[in-house]
Amino acid sequence: MRPVIGITSYAKYFGEETQTAYFAVRETYPRAIAAAGGAALILPPLADGDQIAALLGAVDGLLFTGGTDIDPARYGVDRHPATQQSDTERDASEIALVHAAMARDIPVLGICRGMQIINVALGGTLYQDLAAEYGAAQSHPHGSWKSLVHDIRIAPDSRLGAILGTTHAVNSLHHQAIRTTGRGLRVVAQAEDGVPEGLEDDHQRLLAVQFHPEELYGHDEGALGLFADLVARAQHFHAERLSAGVGR
Ligand SMILES: [Mn+2]
């Protein structure tokens, strides 16, 4: 049976509607999970702890998606003018989800903002704007989802390295990046200018990337491999939970 992968969504306003948001996610995320052999379940960004506990009983893995910048108050710094408007409900919900997932050893994949929220949830910090605060040598905020804008170099002893090899061409649609890493996390991939592009934990529960494999999986085996890896870890987690008699 396909493992169930919970996918984080966010409030989005469509067209003329400015009073009532929809909880939405780009279709590429659930499509990539389905293509990799999983079953996608879209989760609302509701922060309540009891709901999160119940939802995590229903999923075998979690995918933290891309989106707007995290409120810099979450990592204890003043807001830079280039930082986008915050979604404080989403921040709170996803940080609680990270903590709950880590406590339960639930397999996690983070993408773009997803990598950043994992890092911030575990006490790490971010560059709020690469151009202003890092002096990046490369253009990371590139407008096109499908363009392979820069290479990343990947640690050969990492899980990411086993999936992608030691170098991989990626798209790049971010103006923020990891500055200091959170507890138990390691940067396992960097762009040529040193900007962190991959993150893992010490226990192989958690893998995250700064680029967008969900836009590339159709023609990039490595990108599909990231979702297949999450699905495989989720399958393993599900089997372990069954054998422990916990069920869903
Ligand atoms: Mn980049």
Residues whose N, C-alpha, C, O or C-beta is under 5 A from the ligand:
A	BS01	MN	H140 N171 S172
